[in-house]
Amino acid sequence: MFFKNVLVPYDESEHALSALHIAFGMVGGDPEATIHVVTVVAAGPFASPTLSSDAFDAPDNLSEELESDGIMGPALHRMRAEIQHVVDDARDDASCQIVTSAALSGSPVEGIAEYVDNHNIDLVVMGRRGLGALRGMLGSVSFGVLRSVDVPVLTVK
Protein backbone atom coordinates (compact mmCIF):
# COMPACT_ATOMS: atom_id res chain seq x y z
CA MET A 1 0.00 0.00 0.00
CA PHE A 2 1.20 3.51 -0.78
CA PHE A 3 0.15 5.20 2.49
CA LYS A 4 1.87 3.92 5.63
CA ASN A 5 1.41 6.87 8.04
CA VAL A 6 -2.09 8.32 8.02
CA LEU A 7 -3.20 11.18 10.25
CA VAL A 8 -6.82 11.59 11.31
CA PRO A 9 -7.41 14.85 13.21
CA TYR A 10 -10.25 14.13 15.63
CA ASP A 11 -12.55 16.77 17.14
CA GLU A 12 -15.55 14.62 18.17
CA SER A 13 -17.58 15.70 15.11
CA GLU A 14 -19.50 13.28 12.91
CA HIS A 15 -17.24 14.20 9.98
CA ALA A 16 -14.13 13.33 12.02
CA LEU A 17 -15.66 9.97 12.94
CA SER A 18 -16.37 9.35 9.24
CA ALA A 19 -12.75 10.23 8.47
CA LEU A 20 -11.61 7.67 11.04
CA HIS A 21 -13.73 4.96 9.41
CA ILE A 22 -12.40 5.90 5.96
CA ALA A 23 -8.80 5.72 7.21
CA PHE A 24 -9.42 2.28 8.70
CA GLY A 25 -10.97 1.20 5.40
CA MET A 26 -7.96 2.45 3.45
CA VAL A 27 -5.05 1.09 5.50
CA GLY A 28 -6.57 -0.85 8.39
CA GLY A 29 -5.70 -4.23 6.89
CA ASP A 30 -2.00 -3.42 6.52
CA PRO A 31 -0.07 -4.40 9.66
CA GLU A 32 2.83 -2.17 8.55
CA ALA A 33 0.62 0.95 8.36
CA THR A 34 -0.02 3.34 11.24
CA ILE A 35 -3.08 5.52 11.78
CA HIS A 36 -2.42 8.53 14.00
CA VAL A 37 -5.58 9.87 15.66
CA VAL A 38 -4.88 13.29 17.14
CA THR A 39 -6.93 15.96 18.89
CA VAL A 40 -5.37 19.41 18.79
CA VAL A 41 -6.27 21.78 21.60
CA ALA A 42 -5.89 25.39 20.48
CA ALA A 43 -3.95 27.36 23.07
CA GLY A 44 -3.57 30.50 20.99
CA PRO A 45 -4.53 34.04 21.97
CA PHE A 46 -8.19 33.64 20.98
CA ALA A 47 -8.68 29.96 21.85
CA SER A 48 -10.20 30.54 25.27
CA PRO A 49 -10.26 33.57 27.51
CA THR A 50 -9.73 31.30 30.52
CA LEU A 51 -6.30 30.15 29.31
CA SER A 52 -4.68 33.57 29.50
CA SER A 53 -5.58 36.66 31.48
CA ASP A 54 -4.35 38.95 28.69
CA ALA A 55 -5.62 37.39 25.44
CA PHE A 56 -3.75 39.82 23.20
CA ASP A 57 -0.34 39.26 24.80
CA ALA A 58 -0.29 35.46 25.12
CA PRO A 59 3.30 34.20 24.90
CA ASP A 60 4.44 32.27 21.82
CA ASN A 61 5.36 29.29 23.97
CA LEU A 62 2.02 29.17 25.81
CA SER A 63 1.43 25.54 24.87
CA GLU A 64 4.83 24.54 26.28
CA GLU A 65 4.14 26.46 29.50
CA LEU A 66 0.67 24.94 29.94
CA GLU A 67 1.94 21.42 29.39
CA SER A 68 5.17 21.74 31.38
CA ASP A 69 3.47 23.36 34.36
CA GLY A 70 0.92 20.57 34.44
CA ILE A 71 -2.00 22.94 33.98
CA MET A 72 -3.32 21.08 30.94
CA GLY A 73 -1.75 17.70 31.73
CA PRO A 74 -4.86 16.08 33.25
CA ALA A 75 -7.09 17.44 30.46
CA LEU A 76 -4.74 16.11 27.76
CA HIS A 77 -4.61 12.73 29.48
CA ARG A 78 -8.43 12.60 29.62
CA MET A 79 -8.65 13.54 25.92
CA ARG A 80 -6.21 10.78 24.98
CA ALA A 81 -8.35 8.28 26.91
CA GLU A 82 -11.52 9.47 25.17
CA ILE A 83 -9.84 9.22 21.75
CA GLN A 84 -8.67 5.70 22.56
CA HIS A 85 -12.25 4.71 23.43
CA VAL A 86 -13.54 6.08 20.09
CA VAL A 87 -10.76 4.30 18.20
CA ASP A 88 -11.48 1.01 19.96
CA ASP A 89 -15.14 1.29 18.92
CA ALA A 90 -14.31 2.17 15.29
CA ARG A 91 -11.37 -0.13 14.55
CA ASP A 92 -13.36 -3.30 13.65
CA ASP A 93 -10.80 -5.86 12.40
CA ALA A 94 -8.01 -3.38 11.66
CA SER A 95 -4.56 -4.89 11.97
CA CYS A 96 -2.67 -1.61 11.47
CA GLN A 97 -0.89 0.13 14.30
CA ILE A 98 -2.80 2.94 15.98
CA VAL A 99 -1.35 5.96 17.77
CA THR A 100 -3.67 8.24 19.74
CA SER A 101 -2.60 11.64 20.98
CA ALA A 102 -3.77 15.03 22.19
CA ALA A 103 -1.60 18.09 21.67
CA LEU A 104 -1.55 21.79 22.46
CA SER A 105 -0.88 24.25 19.66
CA GLY A 106 -1.54 27.84 18.66
CA SER A 107 -4.38 26.69 16.40
CA PRO A 108 -5.76 23.40 15.06
CA VAL A 109 -4.20 24.08 11.65
CA GLU A 110 -0.75 24.74 13.17
CA GLY A 111 -1.00 21.66 15.36
CA ILE A 112 -2.00 19.40 12.48
CA ALA A 113 0.71 20.78 10.18
CA GLU A 114 3.30 20.38 12.94
CA TYR A 115 2.22 16.79 13.56
CA VAL A 116 2.46 16.01 9.83
CA ASP A 117 6.01 17.37 9.73
CA ASN A 118 7.18 15.70 12.93
CA HIS A 119 5.72 12.22 12.30
CA ASN A 120 6.46 11.59 8.61
CA ILE A 121 2.75 11.51 7.70
CA ASP A 122 1.89 10.34 4.14
CA LEU A 123 -1.81 11.29 4.11
CA VAL A 124 -4.25 13.34 6.17
CA VAL A 125 -7.84 12.09 6.27
CA MET A 126 -10.09 14.65 7.92
CA GLY A 127 -13.67 15.79 8.17
CA ARG A 128 -14.80 18.64 5.95
CA ARG A 129 -16.51 20.32 8.89
CA GLY A 130 -15.73 20.08 12.55
CA LEU A 131 -16.75 21.49 15.87
CA GLY A 132 -14.61 24.62 15.67
CA ALA A 133 -15.75 27.95 17.06
CA LEU A 134 -16.54 29.23 13.56
CA ARG A 135 -18.99 26.51 12.56
CA GLY A 136 -20.44 28.68 9.82
CA MET A 137 -17.08 28.84 8.06
CA LEU A 138 -17.17 25.90 5.69
CA GLY A 139 -14.06 23.89 6.32
CA SER A 140 -11.84 26.64 7.69
CA VAL A 141 -9.55 24.13 9.40
CA SER A 142 -9.55 21.67 6.49
CA PHE A 143 -8.85 24.54 4.10
CA GLY A 144 -5.99 25.72 6.30
CA VAL A 145 -4.52 22.22 6.45
CA LEU A 146 -4.75 21.89 2.65
CA ARG A 147 -2.68 25.05 2.32
CA SER A 148 -0.21 24.20 5.12
CA VAL A 149 0.96 20.64 4.43
CA ASP A 150 2.86 19.05 1.56
CA VAL A 151 1.05 15.70 1.68
CA PRO A 152 -2.31 14.66 0.21
CA VAL A 153 -5.38 15.65 2.24
CA LEU A 154 -8.61 13.70 1.88
CA THR A 155 -11.68 15.46 3.26
CA VAL A 156 -14.82 13.47 3.99
CA LYS A 157 -18.39 14.12 5.07
C-alpha positions in Angstrom: 0.0 0.0 0.0 1.2 3.5 -0.8 0.2 5.2 2.5 1.9 3.9 5.6 1.4 6.9 8.0 -2.1 8.3 8.0 -3.2 11.2 10.2 -6.8 11.6 11.3 -7.4 14.9 13.2 -10.3 14.1 15.6 -12.5 16.8 17.1 -15.6 14.6 18.2 -17.6 15.7 15.1 -19.5 13.3 12.9 -17.2 14.2 10.0 -14.1 13.3 12.0 -15.7 10.0 12.9 -16.4 9.4 9.2 -12.7 10.2 8.5 -11.6 7.7 11.0 -13.7 5.0 9.4 -12.4 5.9 6.0 -8.8 5.7 7.2 -9.4 2.3 8.7 -11.0 1.2 5.4 -8.0 2.4 3.5 -5.0 1.1 5.5 -6.6 -0.9 8.4 -5.7 -4.2 6.9 -2.0 -3.4 6.5 -0.1 -4.4 9.7 2.8 -2.2 8.6 0.6 0.9 8.4 0.0 3.3 11.2 -3.1 5.5 11.8 -2.4 8.5 14.0 -5.6 9.9 15.7 -4.9 13.3 17.1 -6.9 16.0 18.9 -5.4 19.4 18.8 -6.3 21.8 21.6 -5.9 25.4 20.5 -3.9 27.4 23.1 -3.6 30.5 21.0 -4.5 34.0 22.0 -8.2 33.6 21.0 -8.7 30.0 21.8 -10.2 30.5 25.3 -10.3 33.6 27.5 -9.7 31.3 30.5 -6.3 30.2 29.3 -4.7 33.6 29.5 -5.6 36.7 31.5 -4.4 38.9 28.7 -5.6 37.4 25.4 -3.8 39.8 23.2 -0.3 39.3 24.8 -0.3 35.5 25.1 3.3 34.2 24.9 4.4 32.3 21.8 5.4 29.3 24.0 2.0 29.2 25.8 1.4 25.5 24.9 4.8 24.5 26.3 4.1 26.5 29.5 0.7 24.9 29.9 1.9 21.4 29.4 5.2 21.7 31.4 3.5 23.4 34.4 0.9 20.6 34.4 -2.0 22.9 34.0 -3.3 21.1 30.9 -1.7 17.7 31.7 -4.9 16.1 33.2 -7.1 17.4 30.5 -4.7 16.1 27.8 -4.6 12.7 29.5 -8.4 12.6 29.6 -8.6 13.5 25.9 -6.2 10.8 25.0 -8.3 8.3 26.9 -11.5 9.5 25.2 -9.8 9.2 21.7 -8.7 5.7 22.6 -12.2 4.7 23.4 -13.5 6.1 20.1 -10.8 4.3 18.2 -11.5 1.0 20.0 -15.1 1.3 18.9 -14.3 2.2 15.3 -11.4 -0.1 14.5 -13.4 -3.3 13.7 -10.8 -5.9 12.4 -8.0 -3.4 11.7 -4.6 -4.9 12.0 -2.7 -1.6 11.5 -0.9 0.1 14.3 -2.8 2.9 16.0 -1.4 6.0 17.8 -3.7 8.2 19.7 -2.6 11.6 21.0 -3.8 15.0 22.2 -1.6 18.1 21.7 -1.5 21.8 22.5 -0.9 24.3 19.7 -1.5 27.8 18.7 -4.4 26.7 16.4 -5.8 23.4 15.1 -4.2 24.1 11.6 -0.8 24.7 13.2 -1.0 21.7 15.4 -2.0 19.4 12.5 0.7 20.8 10.2 3.3 20.4 12.9 2.2 16.8 13.6 2.5 16.0 9.8 6.0 17.4 9.7 7.2 15.7 12.9 5.7 12.2 12.3 6.5 11.6 8.6 2.7 11.5 7.7 1.9 10.3 4.1 -1.8 11.3 4.1 -4.2 13.3 6.2 -7.8 12.1 6.3 -10.1 14.6 7.9 -13.7 15.8 8.2 -14.8 18.6 6.0 -16.5 20.3 8.9 -15.7 20.1 12.5 -16.7 21.5 15.9 -14.6 24.6 15.7 -15.7 27.9 17.1 -16.5 29.2 13.6 -19.0 26.5 12.6 -20.4 28.7 9.8 -17.1 28.8 8.1 -17.2 25.9 5.7 -14.1 23.9 6.3 -11.8 26.6 7.7 -9.5 24.1 9.4 -9.5 21.7 6.5 -8.8 24.5 4.1 -6.0 25.7 6.3 -4.5 22.2 6.4 -4.8 21.9 2.6 -2.7 25.1 2.3 -0.2 24.2 5.1 1.0 20.6 4.4 2.9 19.1 1.6 1.1 15.7 1.7 -2.3 14.7 0.2 -5.4 15.6 2.2 -8.6 13.7 1.9 -11.7 15.5 3.3 -14.8 13.5 4.0 -18.4 14.1 5.1 
